[in-house]
Amino acid sequence: MATKKQTPKTTAAAAPGWKYEPALESTDHVRFEKRYGHFIDGKFTAAKSYFGAINPATEEQLAEFGQGSAAEVDTAVKSARRGYEKYWSKLPPSERAKYLYRIARLLQEHARELAILETMNGGKPIKESRDVDLPLAAAHFFYYAGWADKLQYAFGGAQVAPLGVAGQVIPWNFPLLMAAWKIAPALACGNTVVLKAAETTPLTAMKLAEIFQEADLPPGVVNFVNGDGRTGAALVNHPDINKVAFTGSTEVGRAIQKQLAGTGKRLTLELGGKGANIIFDDAALDQAIEGIITGIFFNQGHVCCAGSRLLVQESIHDEVVRRLTHRLSTLRVGNPLDKNTDVGAINSRAQLDKIEAYLGYGVEDGAVRHAAPCPLPGRGFFVAPTFFTGVAPAHRIAADEIFGPVLSVMTFRTPEEAVAKANATPYGLSAGIWTDKGSKLFAVASQLKAGVIWGNSFNRFDATSPFGGFKESGFGREGGRQGLLPYLEVRG
Amino acid sequence: MKTPAQTNMRLTVAKTYKLFIGGAFPRTESGRSVALRNRSGEFVANASRASRKDLREAVVAARKAAEGWAGRTAYLRSQILYRAAEMMESRRESLTATLVKAHGKTAKAAEAEVSASIDRLVWYAGWCDKLTQVLGNQNPVAGPFFNMSSPEATGVVVLFAGESSPLLGLVSIVAPVICGGNAVVACSPIAHAPIVIDFAEVLATSDLPAGVVNLLTGNRDELLPTAAAHRDIDAIGAVGLSMEEQVLLEGGASATIKRVWLDADRTSSAWAVADHQSLYRITPFLEVKTSWHPMGL
């Protein structure tokens, strides 16, 4: 598609004369195999065919991973069923708890290595994998460990029971954290698991498998099959799966819901979003600007709950754009292993192409592009963090989930208009509200159709805090007490 | 043949069974009616056979009512559900008579079904202002934030009642859904029309805002595909679907990621068992909203 060329508007780079020296995280103590098949029945197993996964910041291959066939998926499901019947359902819940505590501790002990590998395989800045992904992954196991022997207190008046074998498919934006979000509650509730990591980011799942071995987790309780969407389809359609949990695009979620029709399998879906970040004229602007930046540029914008639509009250639009332009000029884009890097590599060539297409659509549809003036590395998948002004709700950049560091700025006049615009999307995952007036914040929060509302904050996560969407952002919650429900049969 | 005047007899005023949409009782836009007969083959009434367009109209009415209903205080919703039980109690003889005359129940079974239906409404009425406390909670996040999760209504819910329990089977699925703050379009088999419309009259006089409950009678095979594919329905609950219908419903629902809830059909005496009134019949039609706010001076 032809796109109009437009020179991005930028302001002068900040702090002339001052430069950051590279502060690279050392990779000399990380170790991983050149080739992984799958992890089934407590052992690493060979696969019939393999594919390569790269470091998106260098485009160099890191390792090869098995392309799970239907037969390999079947072996993994059989192993999970055996693990369920032979070990996990027979263990006293307090012993299940202790395994999960052990895993949490091992994650903390291996945190540095895992953070580096997450950054090498995924492209996210090391400061994020070190300070967000790893601590949260460990916290998730630690939190759900305690539930394993307290489930009778979770839901008043109800009898609860595990479902059996869960088939789980996770995305590439938070590879280890999503594995933790899926596995910890499933195991705590007494289920066993077959999980498929995303094909671009399977490395830390294999390291997690090593941790399971180190924790002496009984064979078959957690199994990993690697592969692309075909492997995922074989997994969710396997007849001996009792539950499917999927995090990923709304498009694939829809297909899974359709495939599961009439099977009686339980399903939870955590899908896309187009979160509104609403800035009222009485907001504390310094904090709001940081919230906007965190909201859209955290993890290169590869975040389903990203605040990708900025709704600014008209009277402060120019001031917000001025400050945003300045803040954008101070963002450091580059080597994800550099501890000073704010925005790392885009996860894959395909995702970079998609983001670049949307940058073109934005200009084509008539919006004004503001790109960070930072230099981009010569190789690897990088894109300058960008926001668009003059965006109309009908523009493709305002309606579609881009899953990249691209923000659409729109305006509103009244709180009612802000709510109407925020809700005018089929998605309903997240929203942010910035105001110093508590009554306004509560009133707006109660009217927003979204599963997570950040008041004067954005992109905060915690193991105790339920996460999940309204409307086409999916159903079911992960985290917190409500995050147990998808993995339990509740009677009462 | 003698006219009533000649025999000093009074001509009975027969009731027309229409639909209940947006607080009004319209005929089906399709103009179709089906003659209902009792077990001995005598004519009971002409019932409306709702069309796909009636279903769409009812969804529009429900959408219009949904926000206002969810936005009312839980205390008020609770009182309105209780009011519906009061209205039902005051009409118990007439409801019982309908179950006997039009639906072939024994007097004893009819009375039991009406009583259980009233009690069910009272039970769910009491949940409206407790759901948030029992299902919601504060979350002790590891940081200086106030964080809480609370249940909210899913929105517009379409329900398909089963074949085997015309009144209690309907009340048992409608009550938990409106209790959670949703607006409902419930579709019953045409043969249930007399008691369904009697129940609509109960709701119409219960201070329930127009459109919060819409009741249709029709053929499921005609209405189910439309509901499954409709883009402005948030959730569908259905009782007693065949495997084929389940595939159709869940497959269609996937286009807009609708929540789908399925249950088995059962008789009125089976529905009456306390197991079939549960907090966990409300939760499939609720969403959890989690809100964060920093704490600090």
Interface residues (C-beta under 8 A of the other chain):
Chain A: A139 F155 G156 G157 A158 T250 G253 R254 A255 I256 Q257 K258 L260 A261 G262 L269 L271 P426 L441 A445 A450 G451 V452 I453 W454 G455 N456 S457 R460 D462 A463 T464 S465 P466 F467 G468 F470 K471 E472 S473 G474 F475 R477 G480 R481 Q482 L485 V490 R491 G492
Chain B: V134 L135 N137 N139 P140 V141 A142 G143 F145 N147 S149 T154 D234 M243 Q246 V247 L248 L249 E250 G251 A253 S254 A255 T256 I257 R259 S278 L279 Y280 T283 E287 V288 K289 T290 S291 W292 H293 P294
